[in-house]
Amino acid sequence: MKTFTRDQVSKHNQETDSWIIIDHKVFDITRFAPLHPGGEKILLQYGGTDATDDFYSLHRSEVLEKYGPRLQIGTLASGSEKFRSSFNSVSVVPYAEPSYWRGLHSPYYNQSHVEYRKALREFVHAEMREYAEECETKSAVISKDFLKKLGDFGLFAAAIGPGPHLKFVDKLPGNI
């Protein structure tokens, strides 16, 4: 992977040649810009600049994890990452999370929701994510063993909701 200076990146600020910096990584967004869900113009206005703060104010880190590898063309010659992804952190992106997670009162959410969310995110990160990506790239069907793992975790019972079936479940995610 190539190394670039900020001055080199700043020269790529046109609609037909647009690069941005996010977390000291350099991305060529020229072909991606017309496909950007938020609009081409909003993305191209950052061409040639460090868009790290603005990117993370509007996107979860998972967006960069998904699209970044295809768009990254290099790294900056100096500097370090400003942001570290944390699968268990609450997003600061507006409306990305229920307001309760951000400290606002809600009559609908309580501590059991916090425990459920934490357990679910940990399970997805540790057990599910890599396997799901593998199945997707190989166009494979989910195995019965993995479906059993989901059931043992309590995910199916939690998805069905309250009812008599819960007497057959040892625990739900987050021990709720």
Secondary structure, DSSP 8 states (H G I E B T S, - for coil): -EEE-HHHHHT-EETTEEEEEETTEEEE-TTTGGG-TT-HHHHHTTTTSB-HHHHHHHS-HHHHHHHHHHHEEEEESS---S----TTS---STTSS-GGGGT---SS--HHHHHHHHHHHHHIIIIIHHHHHHHHHHT----HHHHHHHHHHTHHHHHH-SSGGGGG-S--GGG-
